[in-house]
Amino acid sequence: MLNGKVQPGSTVAIVGAGPIGLAALLTAQFYAPSDIIMIDLDDNRLMVAKQFGATQTVNSRDGKTAAAVMNLTGGRGADTVIEAVGIPVTFEFCEGIVAPGGTIANVGVHGTQVALHLERLWDRNITITTRLVDTVSTPMLLKTVQTGKLDPKRLITHRFKLEAILAAYETFTHAADTNALKVIIEI
C-alpha cells in the first residue's frame, strides 16, 4: 500500500482478487480509504473480497468493467488502482480507470510486454509505481499480525499433509474450480 499512496477518504480499485489482491485489500484498510472496489472474473473470490472488507465488487467477465468502475466513482476513476494480476490486459485496464492525479501501483508480476498509453495519460498527472516483494513493510505487518489487527490465516483455504503434496498441487493449479487461495503443506 506504500506504493499505491492510499490516503484516508480515497478510492482504491484492486484488479485481481487472488492472494496478492486480497492481501492488498486487507492492508489498504489500514489507510482508511472511503471505498475499496475489487475487480475479478471469479464470483467466489469477489465474495471473499466482500467478506475481507471490499465496499464494492465488480465481475469483469462482461467487458463493461471500466464503465462500472467509473459509475461507482462518479465518473472520476479511482485514486489508487492496484494491478495484482500481471497480464497486459489488466494493466491497460488500470490505465483506463485511474483518476486524474491518481496512482497505478503495479504489484502483478509481468512476464510479457505491456503497452503504456501515454496518448491517453499525458494530461492526467498520474503516478505509476512498481516494486517486487521486499522487507520494507515487514516490521509493520508483523506488528499488526501480533496485535490481531491482521490475520493472514484468512487467506488459507486448504491444508494438506506432505504425503498429499500432489493433491495440493492439483488443488492450487485448479484454483478456480477448488476455490483455493493459499494452500498449506503440513509436515
C-alpha positions in Angstrom: 0.0 0.0 0.0 3.0 2.2 0.4 3.5 2.3 -3.4 -0.2 2.9 -4.0 -0.2 6.1 -1.9 -3.6 5.1 -0.4 -4.9 8.0 1.7 -7.8 8.4 4.1 -11.0 9.0 2.2 -9.6 7.9 -1.1 -11.0 5.4 -3.6 -9.0 2.2 -4.2 -9.6 -0.2 -7.1 -7.8 -3.6 -6.9 -7.7 -5.6 -10.1 -7.3 -9.2 -9.3 -8.8 -11.0 -6.2 -6.2 -13.7 -5.9 -4.0 -13.9 -2.8 -2.0 -10.8 -3.8 -5.1 -8.7 -4.5 -6.8 -9.9 -1.3 -3.6 -9.2 0.7 -3.7 -5.7 -0.8 -7.3 -5.4 0.2 -6.5 -6.3 3.8 -3.6 -3.8 4.1 -5.3 -1.0 2.2 -7.8 -0.8 5.0 -5.0 0.4 7.4 -5.1 3.7 5.5 -8.9 4.3 5.8 -9.9 4.7 2.2 -13.6 5.5 1.7 -14.1 2.9 -0.9 -12.3 -0.3 -2.0 -13.5 -1.7 -5.3 -12.4 -5.3 -6.0 -12.4 -6.4 -9.6 -12.1 -10.1 -10.8 -13.6 -12.7 -13.1 -14.3 -15.2 -10.2 -17.5 -14.7 -8.2 -16.2 -16.8 -5.3 -13.1 -14.6 -5.0 -15.3 -11.5 -5.2 -17.5 -12.9 -2.4 -14.3 -13.5 -0.3 -13.2 -9.9 -1.1 -16.6 -8.6 0.3 -16.0 -10.7 3.5 -12.5 -9.2 3.7 -13.8 -5.6 3.5 -14.3 -4.6 -0.1 -17.0 -2.0 -0.3 -17.9 -2.8 -3.9 -17.1 -5.7 -6.2 -17.2 -5.9 -10.0 -17.1 -9.0 -12.1 -15.1 -8.2 -15.2 -16.5 -11.0 -17.3 -19.0 -8.9 -19.2 -16.5 -6.4 -20.7 -18.2 -3.4 -19.2 -15.9 -3.2 -16.2 -14.4 0.2 -16.8 -17.9 1.7 -17.1 -19.0 0.0 -13.9 -15.9 1.4 -12.0 -16.5 4.9 -13.5 -20.1 4.7 -12.4 -19.1 3.7 -8.8 -16.7 6.6 -8.7 -19.0 9.3 -10.0 -17.1 9.4 -13.4 -13.8 10.3 -11.7 -12.0 6.9 -11.5 -10.0 5.5 -8.6 -7.4 7.5 -6.8 -5.3 4.3 -6.4 -5.5 1.4 -8.8 -3.6 -1.7 -7.8 -2.8 -4.2 -10.6 -2.4 -7.6 -8.9 -2.6 -9.9 -11.9 0.4 -9.3 -14.1 -1.0 -9.5 -17.6 -1.2 -6.8 -20.3 -5.0 -6.5 -20.4 -5.3 -5.8 -16.7 -2.5 -3.2 -16.7 -4.2 -1.4 -19.7 -7.5 -1.6 -17.8 -5.9 0.1 -14.9 -4.8 2.9 -17.1 -8.4 3.5 -18.1 -9.8 3.7 -14.5 -7.2 5.8 -12.7 -8.4 9.2 -11.6 -6.6 12.4 -12.6 -3.7 12.8 -10.2 -4.0 9.1 -9.2 -1.6 6.3 -8.8 -1.3 2.9 -10.5 0.6 0.5 -8.2 1.7 -2.4 -10.3 2.3 -5.4 -8.0 1.4 -8.1 -10.5 4.4 -9.9 -12.0 4.5 -9.3 -15.7 6.2 -11.8 -18.0 5.3 -10.1 -21.3 5.5 -6.6 -22.7 2.8 -4.1 -21.7 1.8 -1.0 -23.6 1.9 2.3 -21.8 -0.7 4.5 -23.4 0.7 7.9 -22.9 -1.6 9.3 -25.5 -4.4 8.8 -23.0 -2.5 9.6 -19.8 -0.2 12.5 -20.7 -2.6 15.2 -19.3 -3.8 13.3 -16.2 -0.7 13.7 -13.9 -0.7 10.1 -12.8 2.0 8.1 -11.0 2.9 4.6 -11.9 4.8 2.6 -9.3 6.3 -0.9 -9.4 8.0 -3.0 -6.8 9.0 -6.5 -6.1 8.1 -8.1 -2.7 10.7 -6.9 -0.2 11.0 -6.4 3.5 10.3 -2.7 3.8 6.9 -3.2 5.3 7.6 -6.5 7.2 8.1 -4.9 10.7 4.8 -3.1 10.4 3.0 -6.2 9.1 4.4 -8.4 11.8 3.2 -5.9 14.5 -0.3 -5.8 13.0 -0.3 -9.7 13.0 0.9 -9.7 16.6 -1.9 -7.3 17.7 -4.5 -9.3 15.9 -5.4 -6.5 13.5 -4.3 -8.6 10.6 -5.0 -12.3 10.4 -3.1 -13.9 7.4 -4.8 -17.2 8.2 -7.9 -15.8 6.5 -6.1 -16.4 3.1 -5.5 -20.1 3.8 -8.3 -22.2 2.2 -6.7 -25.6 2.0 -4.3 -27.7 4.1 -2.6 -30.9 3.1 -0.1 -33.3 4.7 3.2 -33.7 3.0 2.2 -37.1 1.7 -0.6 -35.4 -0.3 1.6 -32.8 -2.0 0.4 -33.9 -5.5 -3.2 -33.3 -4.4 -2.2 -29.9 -3.0 -0.6 -29.0 -6.3 -3.6 -30.1 -8.2 -5.9 -28.1 -5.9 -3.8 -24.9 -6.4 -3.4 -25.5 -10.1 -7.2 -25.6 -10.5 -7.9 -22.8 -8.0 -10.9 -21.5 -10.0 -12.6 -24.9 -9.5 -11.4 -25.6 -6.0 -11.8 -22.0 -4.7 -8.2 -22.2 -3.5 -6.4 -19.1 -2.3 -3.4 -20.3 -0.3 -2.6 -23.9 0.1 -0.6 -25.0 3.1 1.6 -28.1 3.3 1.9 -29.5 6.8 4.6 -31.9 7.9 
